[in-house]
Each structure stands twice: as C-alpha cells, then as structure tokens.
C-alpha cells in the first residue's frame, strides 16, 4: 500500500521473521519492539510516477532528439579531428617509423640530446613511452596535453617532437612509471 513519507512515495511491506539467537543480534538493530517480535516495517522509497501533458511529452522528446543530434555531431567532429591528426602524425614520420606503426602500432624515436632510444606506443594511453637501454625497457614515461579534447595522434606527435628537440624538458615534466 503506497503512502507518503516526507516528499517520497513509499510502500509498506510486512515481513515475518523467525528469530533465533544468531539472528537476534542482527535484528535487534532493526526491530525496536521486544525480542519476541515477529514483524517489522520495511520502507522502500520508489520514484513518484509523473503524469506529463502531451505538450510536455513532446517538449521532452524534442529535447532528447536535439541532444542525440548534438552528440552525433560531436562524435563526427571528434572522429574527423582524429583522422586529420593521424594523417599529420604519419606525414611527420619517416618510412621506417610508418612501417612500425602499421605493423606494431608503435615507433622508435632517438632523444635529441642523449641519443637514447624511446618507443612510443599508439595503443597505450598511460605510460605510452618506453625508455629503452640495449633493447630492454628500463621504465615508462607519460606526458600529455591537459586538454581533454586534443586528438590522441596530436599528443603522440607532440611527444615525438619533445623527445627529439626538447628531451630534457620532457623528461623533467613527464611522469615516470
């Protein structure tokens, strides 16, 4: 049977409880009457059913349609931006690096100051730069643009340029894993 409890509609449910010594300790918190009580009130809050006029239903349907259209546009714009960023990245890589990207989804870069070898992974978002010594991963680096809308391929390209031209600065700001 529904009833109002504060601002919420609740249902009253009667439960029969067969108590034992074990359950008495648990139920003592919930049952405020004597320990021989066999019934307890349980209140379950349910959302109120809202009756909308046909005009309000139409407005809500229009709002949902507009939101879906906006999300579809944003997704299309994001996919186009990522494609352009990927094309730019590939155009900035040499033939060997492009072949690595195609075969292994990563490419190698030499540090501009140290000459150390780094491997940048395109499929990994955290710690995507392997620091290699004699072909063995010593540790990983993570350094990204703080803007959440920057396409991933643009971030990878920035990492490449940093390592080639501003290696010390990148090592100073990158997270080490």
N, C-alpha and C positions, 0 to 999 in steps of 0.2 A: 504494500500500500504506500503510495508516494505521500510525502509530507515535506513542508518547507523547514529547512534547518539553516538559519541565517539567510543568506541570499541563494543558497543552493537547494535544488530539489533532491531529496534523499529517499531511499527505500528502507523500510524497517524489515529486518529479517529476524525471525526467531530461530534459535539453534538449540537443540538438545545436546547436552554434554554429559557423558558418563564419566565422572571424575574418579580417579584413583589417586593414591598417594603421590605418584610421579607427576600426574597432570595437575594436582592441586597447586604445586609450586608455580607452574606456568599460568594457570587460570586465576590465581589469587590476584595477579596484577590487573586482570580484566574484569573480574566479577566483584562487584562492590558489596554484594549481599553475603549471607553466610556461606560457609564452605560446602554446605549440602545443596546449594542452589544447582539446578539443572538447566537453567535457561539464562541467556544473555542477549542483550540488544546489540546488533551489529548495524552500523550506519554506513552505507555506501553512497558516496556522492556521485550522481550522474549528471552529465551536462543537460541543461534545460533544452527542450526542443523549441526551436524558434520558428514561429509562423511568419513567413515573409509574403508580402503582397506580390502580385505578378510583376509590378514595376520594379520592386526591389530585387526580385529574382533575375529580371532582365539586366538590371544595372550590375549585379554581381557577375552574371555570365559575361557581360561586356568587359568588365574589369579583368576577369580571368583570361578572356581571349586576348586583350591588349597585353597582359603580362606575358602570355605564351608567345605572342608575336615579338615582343621586345627581347625575350630570352633567345628566341630563334635568330634574330638579327645579331645579337651579341655573340652567339656561338659562331655564326657565319663569319663575322668580322674577326673573331679570335682565330678561327681556322685559316683565314686568308692571311692574317698577320704572321702566323706561324709558318705558313708556306713561303711567304716572302723572306722571312728571317732565315729559314732553312736554305733557300736559294742563295741568299747573301753569304751565309756560312760556307756553303760548298764552293762558291766563287772565290773565297779567300783562302781556300786550302790548296796545297799543291796536289799533283796527280797521286802521289803515294798516300797522302792523307785521305783523299777522296776514296781511294780503293779500300783503305782501312775502315772508313765509315760505312761503306757499302757492305763489306764482309763481316765486320765485327762491332759496328756501332760505337767505335771509339777511334781516336787518332793520337799520334805522339807529337809532342812539341819539345823543343830544346829551350831551356832557360836562357834568356838574353845575356845575363851577366855570368852565370855559373857554368852554363853548358849542360846542366843536369837534364835528364830526360824525364818528362812528365807524360802521363797518358790521361787524356780527357775522355770520360765516358759520357755518351749522349743519353743513355737509358737510365742513368742513376742521378737522382736529384740531390742527395745528401752525400757529401764526401765523394764527389764525382771525379776528383783529380787524384790519380795515383802518383806518388813520388817514387820513382824507380832508381835503384842503385844496383848496377850489374844485373839488370833484368828482374830484380826482386822488389816487390812493393815494400817500401820502408814504412810509409804511413799515407794517409789520405788527407786531402785538403778540400775545404768547402768555402767558397766565396761567391756570393750572388748579389745582384741588384736587389735593393729592398722593395722596389716597386713590384706589386703582385701582378701587374698586367704585362710585364715585359716578356715577350716570347722566349721560350727556353733556348732556341737556337741563337738568339741575340746574346743571351747570358753566356753561353758557351763560347761564342766569338769574342766577347769581352774578356773572358778568362784566358783565351789563347793570346790575345794582344797584350794583356797584362804580363803573362809569363814571358813572352818574347821581348817586351820593351820596358816593363817596369816590374821585373821579377822581385826585387827586394821589397817594394811597396806591397805587392800582392801577398808575399809570404808574411809580411807584418800584419796584414788585416785579415787573412784567411783563418778560418777555424781548422785546427789540426785534429784528425781522428786517428 
